Amino acid sequence: MTLEGWDHMPSSHLLSIEVDLSAIGGNYDLIRQICPGAEVAAVVKADAYGVGMAPIARHLAFKGCRTYFVAHLSEGEALRQALPEAEIYVLNGLIPGTEEAYPKFGLKPVLTSELQLDCWISFCGERSARASAALQIDSGINRLGFRLDEVPTIRSKIDRHGDLFDLMMSHLACADVPAHPRNRSQIDAFTWARRELAGVRRASLAATAGCFLPEDAHFDLVRPGIGLYGGNPFATELNPFYHVVNVSARLLQVKLHRSGEFVGYGDQNKLAADTLVGVISVGYADGLPRHTSRPESEPLHFIYHGHRLPVLGRISMDMTRIDMTAVARMRPEVGRSVQICSAAQPLEVLAEIWGTIPNEVLTSFSRRAERTYFARERCPVLRPARLSGCGPVGSSSDGCPAAAE
């Protein structure tokens, strides 16, 4: 039995997220092209940026990815179920009392303080465990990690227990602007720390945007995140990545409203003419920001068969109204799909309207959306992008740059 007007047999989900696995694979290949001397890991925290951690991780493992980063211990435990053999690092540090879980699930904590370092050494010593961990160095973002002036202090501990630490890492603050001078100062800072902690097997500094910086930013391993999922990591450059995610919602109602009527809460939108109004099954509970429907905001549009249709009135918790007058001749019907995010309106366009970054847009879409996955037979090979700011970013220094930070 079918309902006339539905694109296919309806499910209980009226918000849909389609994920192109071929595009994710193409984006992973692009990072491998531009970082030929480094291992390419994958950041799959926050359920792979909202896209779905298990299917994404399995596909990347098929592509040859061996190393993954999550934010929380619970994410690591879930990922281990999907990938029994992968290396998995937990970024948010070692919480006291959780030590046992790491060897149990084959996970590696990223240690961020001397207290955590001592706890890990003590834990491994008491149990004669040789479980590995990583060290987070704060090279200038002033977030988690050992400050540069702490590096000489912890060096002796690292040297005495070198087999417990297989990675040191840091994070760039301004890589989204390739020519920013802070990139060079952080590369220099981390290079100095790398020499100080030479006993640690490998090092990692670059996330997605940092992969496009000169080779001395790549070290042994790079950690792309948003780029894998099609988001533009740059503030002023064109997006070098394939579009990955299509988000759409269903029409719940299509009705003609007369001139002078009000639409939505607060009577903020009075119709100036007869208007065909569609109500679609997405709202702020699904991650659509309510502030984008304020009168003073840049108009938010959705797409129906190639036509950009503006939002009318305030966004509700589960519903949003759009002006469908421009497509009235198409006789839009209940159950048809309206695109929220697509190649015609990619993440960076939504991010600009929402006043945020693609990362937040992608992770905002709610878990009640139905996520489906598809792969094309072949994904064309992307050529590495030439970015305007990716030339040399300054001269390096042999001394400890701590004072400059």
DARA-V345489 format. One record per residue. N is the residue number from 0. PSI is psi as a letter, one per 40 degrees, with the letter a starting at -180 (NA if undefined). Layout:
BEGIN
{{N | PSI} {N | PSI}}
END
This chain:
BEGIN
{{0 | h} {1 | i} {2 | h} {3 | h} {4 | e} {5 | i} {6 | d} {7 | a} {8 | h} {9 | i} {10 | a} {11 | e} {12 | h} {13 | e} {14 | h} {15 | h} {16 | h} {17 | h} {18 | h} {19 | h} {20 | d} {21 | d} {22 | d} {23 | d} {24 | d} {25 | d} {26 | d} {27 | d} {28 | d} {29 | d} {30 | d} {31 | d} {32 | d} {33 | e} {34 | g} {35 | d} {36 | e} {37 | i} {38 | h} {39 | h} {40 | a} {41 | h} {42 | h} {43 | f} {44 | i} {45 | f} {46 | f} {47 | f} {48 | f} {49 | e} {50 | d} {51 | g} {52 | d} {53 | d} {54 | d} {55 | d} {56 | d} {57 | d} {58 | d} {59 | d} {60 | d} {61 | d} {62 | e} {63 | e} {64 | h} {65 | d} {66 | h} {67 | i} {68 | h} {69 | i} {70 | d} {71 | i} {72 | d} {73 | d} {74 | d} {75 | d} {76 | d} {77 | d} {78 | d} {79 | d} {80 | d} {81 | d} {82 | g} {83 | d} {84 | e} {85 | i} {86 | h} {87 | h} {88 | i} {89 | h} {90 | d} {91 | e} {92 | i} {93 | h} {94 | h} {95 | h} {96 | e} {97 | e} {98 | d} {99 | d} {100 | d} {101 | d} {102 | d} {103 | d} {104 | e} {105 | f} {106 | i} {107 | h} {108 | i} {109 | h} {110 | h} {111 | e} {112 | i} {113 | d} {114 | d} {115 | d} {116 | d} {117 | d} {118 | d} {119 | d} {120 | d} {121 | d} {122 | d} {123 | d} {124 | d} {125 | d} {126 | e} {127 | f} {128 | i} {129 | f} {130 | h} {131 | i} {132 | i} {133 | i} {134 | h} {135 | h} {136 | h} {137 | g} {138 | e} {139 | e} {140 | e} {141 | f} {142 | b} {143 | i} {144 | i} {145 | h} {146 | i} {147 | d} {148 | e} {149 | e} {150 | d} {151 | d} {152 | d} {153 | e} {154 | d} {155 | d} {156 | d} {157 | d} {158 | d} {159 | d} {160 | f} {161 | d} {162 | e} {163 | e} {164 | h} {165 | e} {166 | h} {167 | i} {168 | i} {169 | a} {170 | h} {171 | h} {172 | d} {173 | f} {174 | e} {175 | e} {176 | g} {177 | d} {178 | e} {179 | h} {180 | d} {181 | d} {182 | d} {183 | d} {184 | d} {185 | d} {186 | d} {187 | d} {188 | d} {189 | d} {190 | d} {191 | d} {192 | d} {193 | d} {194 | d} {195 | d} {196 | f} {197 | e} {198 | e} {199 | h} {200 | d} {201 | i} {202 | i} {203 | h} {204 | d} {205 | h} {206 | a} {207 | d} {208 | d} {209 | d} {210 | d} {211 | e} {212 | i} {213 | i} {214 | d} {215 | e} {216 | e} {217 | d} {218 | b} {219 | d} {220 | h} {221 | i} {222 | g} {223 | i} {224 | c} {225 | d} {226 | d} {227 | d} {228 | e} {229 | e} {230 | i} {231 | h} {232 | e} {233 | i} {234 | d} {235 | e} {236 | i} {237 | i} {238 | h} {239 | e} {240 | i} {241 | i} {242 | h} {243 | d} {244 | h} {245 | h} {246 | h} {247 | i} {248 | i} {249 | i} {250 | h} {251 | d} {252 | i} {253 | h} {254 | i} {255 | h} {256 | i} {257 | i} {258 | h} {259 | e} {260 | i} {261 | i} {262 | h} {263 | i} {264 | i} {265 | e} {266 | f} {267 | e} {268 | h} {269 | h} {270 | h} {271 | e} {272 | i} {273 | h} {274 | h} {275 | h} {276 | h} {277 | h} {278 | h} {279 | i} {280 | g} {281 | i} {282 | a} {283 | e} {284 | e} {285 | e} {286 | e} {287 | h} {288 | h} {289 | d} {290 | e} {291 | e} {292 | e} {293 | i} {294 | d} {295 | e} {296 | i} {297 | h} {298 | h} {299 | h} {300 | i} {301 | i} {302 | h} {303 | h} {304 | f} {305 | e} {306 | h} {307 | h} {308 | h} {309 | i} {310 | i} {311 | h} {312 | a} {313 | i} {314 | h} {315 | i} {316 | d} {317 | e} {318 | i} {319 | i} {320 | i} {321 | i} {322 | h} {323 | e} {324 | d} {325 | e} {326 | f} {327 | d} {328 | e} {329 | e} {330 | g} {331 | i} {332 | i} {333 | h} {334 | e} {335 | i} {336 | i} {337 | h} {338 | h} {339 | d} {340 | h} {341 | a} {342 | d} {343 | d} {344 | g} {345 | i} {346 | d} {347 | d} {348 | d} {349 | d} {350 | d} {351 | d} {352 | d} {353 | e} {354 | f} {355 | a} {356 | i} {357 | d} {358 | d} {359 | d} {360 | d} {361 | d} {362 | e} {363 | d} {364 | h} {365 | i} {366 | e} {367 | e} {368 | i} {369 | h} {370 | h} {371 | i} {372 | i} {373 | i} {374 | h} {375 | i} {376 | d} {377 | h} {378 | h} {379 | i} {380 | h} {381 | i} {382 | h} {383 | h} {384 | i} {385 | h} {386 | i} {387 | d} {388 | e} {389 | f} {390 | a} {391 | h} {392 | f} {393 | i} {394 | i} {395 | i} {396 | i} {397 | e} {398 | i} {399 | h} {400 | e} {401 | d} {402 | d} {403 | d} {404 | NA}}
END
